[in-house]
Amino acid sequence: MEPKKPLTHVVAGLLIAGIVIVLSMVMMLFTKSTSNPGSGGVTYLVIIAGLILFINLYAKAKDNYVSFGELFSYGFKATAVYTVIFIGFLLLFSVLFPDFKANAIEAVRTEMENQKNYNEDQADKAIAMMEKYFWVFAIGGTMLGFVIVGAIGSLIGAAITKKRPINPFEQQIQ
């Protein structure tokens, strides 16, 4: 029997990114909101479930002769791939929909007005700062959020995947 070739972390990351991007587009269509692509608990659950699935497939392809560290590393590399791809999507989305930034800032302004924790001067200063540093917040927030969720998914996937420890004394010398 021919050994199974494991799915690379790049392919796993690309598949997760594709699913998250399609899910984001569907969520934006149904909510009629372009202010926050890729947000929401559903997106994070899809990422965690995808990481768990691909980590399990990776271990099965290696007949479960893997370590916790190897599985976590695989999941975290996939996390890096889908994070970079999604940030690229975010930039492309902003080019295709130029009102994306204005809609996002307007959504923040509306949220501040609804909270009543800010007076008008504080809200104006916060909005001005957000306009000035919009891309830092958008890219940094996406990166931080996806990396944290990816680390959690990788930890869960590596922890629940069945592992057969490799005994160095049973290895055959070639």
KAKA-V825939 format. One line per field, one symbol per residue. ss: DSSP state (H for helix, E for strand, L for the rest). A space follows every 50 residues. Layout:
BEGIN
ss=???
END
This chain:
BEGIN
ss=LLLLLLLLHHHHHHHHHHHHHHHHHHHHHHHLLLLLLLLLHHHHHHHHHH HHHHHHHHHHHLLLLLLHHHHHHHHHHHHHHHHHHHHHHHHHHHHHLLLH HHHHHHHHHHHHHHHLLLLHHHHHHHHHHHHHLHHHHHHHHHHHHHHHHH HHHHHHHHHHLLLLLLLLLLLLLL
END
